[in-house]
Amino acid sequence: MIADKTLQAVSATRLQHWLDTLATFGPGTHGGMNRQALSEDDFQARAWLIAEARKLGCAVWTDGCANLFIRREGREDLPPVMTGSHIDTQPTGGTLDGCYGVMAGLEVLHALTDANVQTLRPIELVVWTNEEGSRFSPGAMGSSAYVEPARLTDYRGHQDAAGVTVGAALDAHAQRFADLPHRAKIATHAFVELHIEQGPVLEQAGVPLGVVHGIQGVRWYQVRCRGASAHAGTTPTALRRDALLMATAALGPIDALAERLAGENKRLTFGRWNVHPNAINTIAGEVTFSIDFRHSDPAVLNAFDADLGACLPGDAELTRLFDHAPTTFDSRVIEVLEHGCNATGLAWQPIRSGAFHDAMYLAEHCPTAMLFVPSRDGISHNPLEYTEPAQLEAGVRALAWSLVALAEQP
């Protein structure tokens, strides 16, 4: 079977070479990465990847959001099977988050060539733009704009910390890669994203492969509490209106609500705080903080919505910043990935993703699923991010088998 033949052609040495080479573009601190989306480092990495793709005889396209599409033709001109992820990183990122999925796809293209395999359908490697959202907001920008192109009109006006707009960065990409033809969204047979877990579940279970069944839904909120700034030394306790005390008093009830609704599956974070005037000798007059609540059950997310207001002080302002429903991946693609894991001869288990991925948006466009490999100590977005080389190889072998199997479907 050509899927088994391709799996056997995967080279762990070559995969590590791709990862090491990509890590030379935008090195960060302590062995990590800082390759921001649509930066010069990103452009250089893209130029290298395009050159490698063309050595294999692959065609390369881009689109209005600077996504890259690298195609290995099939025996017939049918909707392709896609794989890929992103190569932009957090400012203190590691060398695997996103990058592994793209380099895994590159290795599969090489394995197909080494095995002399031509699949029925084309196979495409995709690099999605600005998944991290660390330079431009929102994250998963490229995949979301691919699935819903109307989003790009709004995205182009978004700015980074230096005031550079997405539109200006995209125009710079178009100028830099003026030889790349543009392509709009096309029909797609399936999309598979291989990624490090970024959590501890697989490592703790001692299992080298995970078949991802879906991604948790999320709610983001901002809470604003207003008090009155006053002198820290002269204002009596009875006359104080301390906004920070108002805000922190709400944390216990919010946590209790999340505990009641989600139990051991609670994922609640108070991540961002702004205190005004934030002076050592002045009572806080205004405090805003964020809430990130995630769950796989829409009913739990809706119940949190309904009851959150009752946890806040009466005059607090609650604003919903972002929400995304839970993603359920396609059962037919999941079944293929399970067979792909079995073909490696290694153990695997079903798992659900707690982090966002480009696959979340692709699931709105075509049958989609994901593969995970373990992350040591569950660490990601950190230079200490690490996965054992044998586990990285196993993930690519499962991916190679699965992509071929999907690409052989009529």
matplotlib code that plots the C-alpha trace (Angstrom):
import matplotlib.pyplot as plt

x = [0.0, 1.4, 0.5, 2.8, 5.5, 5.4, 5.4, 8.5, 10.2, 9.9, 13.4, 13.9, 17.3, 15.8, 12.9, 15.4, 17.3, 14.2, 13.4, 17.0, 17.1, 13.8, 15.1, 17.8, 15.2, 14.4, 16.2, 15.1, 16.5, 17.8, 17.5, 13.9, 12.3, 11.0, 9.7, 6.8, 4.2, 5.1, 8.4, 11.7, 12.6, 9.3, 9.9, 13.3, 11.9, 9.2, 11.7, 13.7, 10.6, 9.5, 12.9, 12.8, 9.3, 10.4, 13.3, 10.7, 8.8, 5.9, 3.8, 3.5, 0.7, -0.3, -3.5, -4.7, -3.7, -0.2, -1.0, 1.3, 0.0, 2.6, 1.1, 2.4, 0.2, -1.9, -2.8, -6.1, -7.0, -9.3, -9.8, -6.6, -5.8, -4.2, -1.8, 0.2, 0.2, 2.1, 5.7, 5.2, 6.0, 5.4, 8.1, 9.5, 8.4, 10.0, 11.0, 8.1, 4.8, 3.3, 6.7, 6.6, 3.4, 4.8, 8.2, 6.3, 4.4, 7.7, 9.1, 6.0, 6.5, 10.1, 9.0, 6.5, 9.3, 11.6, 8.9, 8.1, 4.4, 1.9, -1.4, -4.8, -5.5, -3.0, -1.4, -0.9, 1.3, -0.1, 1.5, -1.1, -0.3, -0.3, -1.7, -0.1, -1.6, 1.4, 2.2, -1.3, -4.7, -6.5, -4.7, -5.4, -5.8, -4.7, -6.9, -9.9, -9.5, -9.1, -12.4, -14.2, -12.5, -14.7, -12.8, -9.7, -11.2, -11.4, -8.0, -6.1, -6.6, -5.3, -2.0, 0.9, 2.6, 4.7, 1.7, 2.3, -1.0, -1.8, -2.5, 1.0, 2.6, 0.6, 1.5, 5.2, 4.7, 3.1, 6.0, 8.6, 7.0, 5.7, 6.5, 3.9, 0.5, -2.5, -5.2, -8.6, -10.3, -10.8, -12.7, -10.7, -11.1, -9.7, -7.3, -5.0, -2.9, -0.1, 0.9, 2.7, 0.1, 1.2, -0.2, 0.7, -1.9, 0.0, 3.2, 1.5, -0.3, 3.0, 1.3, 3.2, 0.3, -3.0, -5.9, -7.7, -11.5, -12.1, -11.2, -12.7, -15.0, -14.0, -15.5, -13.4, -14.7, -13.5, -14.8, -14.4, -14.9, -15.0, -14.2, -12.6, -8.9, -8.0, -5.0, -3.7, -2.8, -5.6, -8.8, -10.7, -11.6, -15.4, -15.0, -12.9, -14.2, -11.3, -11.8, -9.2, -11.0, -14.2, -12.6, -10.8, -14.0, -15.6, -12.9, -14.1, -17.7, -16.6, -14.3, -17.1, -19.4, -16.8, -16.2, -19.9, -20.4, -17.2, -15.8, -12.4, -12.7, -12.6, -10.4, -10.7, -8.0, -7.9, -5.1, -4.9, -5.1, -5.0, -5.1, -5.5, -3.7, -1.4, 0.4, 1.8, 0.2, -3.2, -6.3, -7.2, -10.0, -10.6, -9.6, -10.2, -9.5, -10.0, -11.7, -10.9, -13.3, -13.1, -15.2, -16.1, -19.9, -21.8, -24.4, -21.7, -20.4, -24.0, -24.6, -21.5, -22.7, -26.0, -24.7, -21.5, -23.2, -24.5, -20.9, -19.9, -20.4, -23.6, -22.0, -19.3, -19.3, -19.1, -18.1, -17.8, -14.6, -14.6, -16.3, -15.9, -18.1, -16.5, -15.1, -15.9, -13.7, -14.9, -15.4, -14.3, -11.0, -10.6, -11.0, -8.2, -5.9, -6.6, -5.5, -2.5, -1.5, -2.0, 0.2, 3.1, 2.8, 2.7, 0.0, -2.4, -5.3, -8.2, -7.7, -9.3, -7.4, -7.5, -5.6, -6.8, -5.3, -5.9, -7.8, -10.6, -11.4, -10.6, -13.3, -15.8, -14.5, -13.8, -13.5, -10.8, -9.0, -5.6, -2.8, -0.9, 2.5, 3.6, 5.1, 7.6, 6.1, 3.3, 5.5, 4.9, 5.3, 8.6, 12.2, 12.0, 9.4, 10.5, 9.3, 11.4, 12.8, 11.3, 7.9, 8.3, 9.2, 6.1, 3.8, 5.2, 4.9, 1.2, 0.6, 2.3, 0.1, -3.0, -2.4, -1.8, -4.9, -7.1, -5.5, -6.3, -10.0, -12.0]
y = [0.0, 3.4, 4.9, 2.4, 3.0, 6.7, 6.2, 4.2, 6.9, 9.5, 10.6, 11.7, 13.2, 15.2, 16.4, 17.7, 19.4, 21.3, 22.3, 23.4, 25.5, 27.2, 28.1, 30.2, 32.8, 35.0, 33.4, 34.7, 34.4, 31.3, 29.1, 30.2, 32.0, 35.5, 35.4, 37.8, 37.5, 39.3, 40.6, 40.4, 37.2, 35.7, 36.8, 35.2, 31.9, 32.0, 32.6, 29.5, 27.3, 28.4, 27.6, 24.1, 23.5, 24.4, 22.0, 19.3, 20.5, 21.9, 24.9, 27.7, 30.3, 33.0, 34.9, 38.2, 37.3, 36.1, 32.4, 30.1, 27.1, 24.5, 21.8, 18.4, 17.4, 14.3, 11.9, 13.8, 17.5, 16.9, 19.0, 18.6, 17.2, 20.0, 19.9, 22.6, 25.1, 28.4, 29.6, 32.8, 32.6, 34.3, 36.8, 34.2, 31.2, 27.8, 26.1, 23.7, 25.5, 25.7, 25.2, 21.5, 21.1, 23.0, 21.2, 17.9, 18.7, 19.5, 16.1, 14.3, 15.9, 14.6, 11.2, 11.0, 11.8, 9.3, 6.6, 7.5, 7.9, 10.0, 10.2, 10.4, 13.9, 16.7, 17.2, 20.8, 22.2, 25.4, 28.1, 30.2, 33.8, 35.3, 32.4, 33.6, 37.0, 38.4, 41.1, 41.7, 40.9, 38.6, 35.3, 32.7, 35.6, 33.9, 30.8, 32.8, 35.2, 32.2, 30.6, 33.9, 36.4, 39.3, 39.4, 40.6, 44.1, 44.7, 43.0, 45.3, 48.3, 46.5, 47.8, 46.4, 48.1, 50.3, 51.5, 49.3, 48.1, 44.6, 46.1, 47.6, 44.4, 42.4, 44.9, 44.4, 40.7, 41.0, 43.2, 40.8, 37.8, 39.4, 36.2, 34.2, 33.8, 34.6, 32.1, 32.4, 29.8, 26.5, 23.3, 21.1, 17.4, 17.4, 19.3, 17.7, 19.7, 18.1, 20.0, 19.6, 19.2, 22.3, 20.5, 17.6, 15.0, 12.8, 12.9, 12.0, 9.1, 7.9, 7.9, 9.2, 10.1, 11.9, 12.0, 15.3, 15.1, 18.8, 22.2, 23.8, 26.8, 30.0, 33.2, 36.3, 39.2, 42.5, 43.7, 47.4, 48.5, 52.2, 53.6, 56.9, 57.8, 59.4, 59.9, 56.7, 58.3, 60.7, 59.0, 57.1, 53.5, 54.3, 56.8, 54.8, 53.5, 51.2, 49.8, 47.1, 45.7, 45.7, 43.8, 41.3, 40.6, 39.3, 36.7, 34.2, 34.2, 33.9, 31.0, 29.3, 29.7, 28.1, 25.3, 24.6, 24.4, 22.7, 20.8, 19.2, 20.5, 24.1, 26.4, 29.9, 32.6, 36.2, 37.1, 40.9, 43.6, 47.4, 49.5, 53.3, 55.4, 52.5, 54.7, 53.4, 56.1, 56.5, 54.4, 52.7, 54.6, 52.2, 48.6, 46.5, 42.8, 40.0, 36.6, 33.7, 30.7, 27.6, 24.4, 21.8, 21.9, 24.9, 24.6, 25.2, 28.2, 29.6, 29.0, 30.9, 33.8, 33.8, 33.8, 35.8, 39.2, 38.1, 37.6, 41.2, 44.4, 46.2, 49.0, 46.9, 47.0, 43.7, 43.5, 40.3, 40.6, 37.4, 34.0, 30.9, 27.8, 24.4, 22.8, 19.1, 17.6, 15.3, 11.7, 10.4, 12.2, 11.1, 7.5, 7.9, 9.4, 6.6, 4.1, 6.3, 6.1, 2.3, 2.1, 3.4, 0.5, 3.0, 3.8, 6.6, 8.1, 10.5, 14.0, 17.4, 20.6, 23.4, 25.8, 27.5, 26.2, 27.1, 23.8, 25.5, 27.7, 25.1, 22.9, 25.5, 24.9, 21.2, 17.9, 18.6, 16.9, 17.1, 15.0, 15.8, 14.7, 15.2, 18.3, 17.9, 19.2, 20.7, 23.7, 25.9, 29.6, 29.2, 28.4, 25.3, 23.8, 20.3, 17.0, 13.9, 13.4, 9.9, 11.4, 14.1, 11.3, 9.3, 12.2, 12.7, 9.0, 9.0, 12.2, 10.8, 7.6, 9.7, 12.2, 9.5, 7.6, 10.7, 11.6, 8.2, 8.6, 9.2]
z = [0.0, -1.0, 2.4, 4.1, 1.6, 2.2, 6.0, 5.7, 3.6, 6.4, 7.6, 11.2, 10.3, 7.5, 9.6, 12.2, 9.5, 8.4, 12.0, 12.6, 9.4, 10.1, 13.6, 12.0, 10.9, 13.9, 16.8, 20.2, 23.7, 25.4, 22.3, 21.5, 18.6, 17.9, 14.4, 14.1, 11.4, 8.1, 9.6, 7.7, 9.6, 8.4, 4.8, 4.9, 6.2, 3.6, 0.8, 2.0, 2.2, -1.3, -2.7, -1.1, -2.5, -6.0, -5.7, -5.4, -8.4, -6.4, -7.5, -5.0, -4.6, -2.2, -1.4, -0.1, 3.5, 2.5, 3.2, 1.2, -0.7, -1.9, -4.2, -5.2, -8.1, -8.1, -10.8, -11.3, -10.8, -7.8, -4.7, -2.7, 0.7, 2.8, 5.7, 7.5, 10.3, 10.9, 11.2, 13.2, 16.9, 20.2, 21.2, 23.6, 21.6, 21.0, 17.8, 17.5, 18.0, 14.5, 12.9, 13.5, 11.5, 8.5, 8.6, 9.0, 5.8, 4.0, 5.1, 3.8, 0.4, 0.4, 1.6, -1.3, -3.7, -2.2, -2.3, -5.9, -4.9, -6.8, -5.1, -6.8, -5.4, -5.0, -1.6, -0.4, 2.3, 3.7, 5.8, 7.5, 8.3, 11.9, 13.8, 17.1, 17.0, 18.9, 16.3, 14.9, 16.4, 16.0, 16.0, 13.3, 11.0, 7.8, 8.2, 9.3, 6.3, 4.0, 5.2, 5.2, 2.9, 3.9, 7.2, 5.5, 4.8, 8.6, 9.3, 7.0, 9.3, 12.4, 13.7, 15.5, 18.5, 16.2, 14.2, 11.1, 9.7, 8.5, 5.1, 4.9, 5.9, 3.4, 0.7, 1.6, 1.3, -2.1, -3.3, -1.8, -3.5, -6.6, -8.6, -6.7, -8.4, -6.3, -5.6, -3.9, -1.7, -3.4, -2.7, -0.3, 0.3, 3.8, 6.1, 8.7, 11.1, 13.1, 16.2, 19.5, 22.3, 24.3, 27.4, 29.6, 28.8, 26.4, 28.4, 31.6, 29.9, 28.3, 24.9, 21.9, 19.6, 20.1, 17.6, 18.3, 18.3, 18.7, 20.3, 23.3, 22.9, 24.6, 26.0, 26.6, 28.7, 30.1, 33.5, 34.5, 38.1, 38.9, 42.3, 43.2, 43.3, 46.6, 48.9, 50.4, 53.7, 54.4, 53.2, 56.0, 55.3, 55.5, 52.7, 50.3, 47.0, 46.1, 42.6, 43.1, 46.1, 44.1, 41.3, 43.5, 45.5, 42.3, 41.6, 44.2, 43.0, 39.3, 40.2, 42.1, 39.1, 36.8, 39.3, 39.6, 35.9, 34.8, 37.8, 37.1, 33.5, 34.6, 32.5, 33.9, 33.7, 34.9, 32.6, 32.0, 34.6, 34.3, 37.5, 37.3, 38.3, 39.4, 41.9, 45.3, 47.3, 45.5, 45.9, 42.7, 40.9, 38.0, 37.4, 34.3, 34.1, 31.6, 31.9, 29.7, 30.2, 28.0, 27.7, 25.2, 25.9, 24.5, 27.2, 29.9, 28.0, 27.7, 31.4, 32.3, 30.1, 31.8, 35.4, 35.2, 35.7, 39.1, 40.3, 39.8, 41.8, 40.9, 39.0, 37.2, 33.4, 31.6, 27.9, 25.9, 23.8, 21.8, 21.7, 19.6, 19.7, 20.4, 17.3, 16.6, 14.0, 11.1, 12.2, 8.8, 8.9, 12.6, 11.5, 8.9, 11.5, 13.9, 11.1, 10.5, 14.1, 14.1, 11.0, 13.1, 15.5, 18.4, 21.0, 20.6, 22.4, 21.6, 23.0, 22.9, 22.3, 24.9, 22.6, 19.4, 16.1, 12.4, 12.1, 14.1, 11.2, 8.5, 10.1, 8.8, 5.2, 4.8, 6.7, 9.3, 12.2, 14.0, 15.3, 18.5, 19.8, 23.5, 24.9, 27.7, 30.9, 28.9, 28.1, 25.0, 24.1, 25.8, 24.7, 26.9, 24.5, 23.6, 22.1, 21.9, 18.4, 18.2, 19.0, 16.3, 13.8, 14.9, 14.3, 10.8, 10.0, 11.1, 9.1, 6.0, 6.1, 6.7, 4.0, 1.4, 2.5, 2.2, -1.1, -2.5, -1.8, -5.0]

ax = plt.figure().add_subplot(projection="3d")
ax.plot(x, y, z, "-o")
ax.set_aspect("equal")
plt.show()
